[in-house]
């Protein structure tokens, strides 16, 4: 789910792609934010990228998010 956030997907887009309810999306985001100690989607992606770089894990969810952020077009700097 963090990868979808990193790609700039909205809650509605994430819900449709994953086939889950709006409440489930919100709950997943709450858990992600709590686990990462952040309050926003952008902060969650940044924390995941920082964690992936520090830990050097290439197969973790954080590394997946790091790759997703790297793929964000330069025209969308607010997501980087």
N, C-alpha and C positions, 0 to 999 in steps of 0.2 A: 504494500500500500504506500509505503514511503517513496518508492520509485515513481508511482503515479503522481504523487504530490510534487516531486522534483521535476516532473515533466510539465507541471502547470495544470494538471487536470483539476477540474472542479469536483466538489462532492458529488454532484449529479452525474458527471462523467465517470467518476470512479465507481459509483454505485452501479451504473449500467454495465461497465466493463466487467466488474467482479460479480454482478448478479446478486447484490445484497441490498438490504433496506437502508433508507436514510439514517435510521437510528443506529444501525450496525456501523455505518461509516463514521458517524459521530463518536460512537463508543471506541472504535479502533483509534481514531485520532486522539481522543482523550488519553487512552493508554499509551500511545506513542509519545505524546507531549509529556505525560507524567514520567515515563521511563527516561526520556532524554532531558528532563528538567527544563522544558521550554514552554512558551505560551502561544506561539504562532507556527504556522506551516513553514514559513521561511526559516525561522530559527531551528525548526526540526531538521530541515534539509541541511542547513549549515552545520549543525552539530553532528549529523550523521557523516557528512563529508570529512569534517575534522577528525572524527573518531576513526574513520577508515584510513586516513592518512597516518595518524599516530600509531594505530595498531598494525597496519600493514596487511590486513586481512583482505584477500582478493575475492573470497567466496562468501562474505557476510552480506547481510541486508544493507549495511552501511556502504559497503563497496559498490553494491548495485546502485544505490542512490547516488553515489559519487559519479558513477558512469552516466547516470541519467542527467545529473546536473551538468556534466561536461558536454552533453549533447544538446543542452538548451541553447537556442539560437542567440547570437550576440545582440539581436534586436530586443531581447527580453532580459535586460540586465537585472531587473528586480527579482528574478528567479535564480540568479547565479549566486 
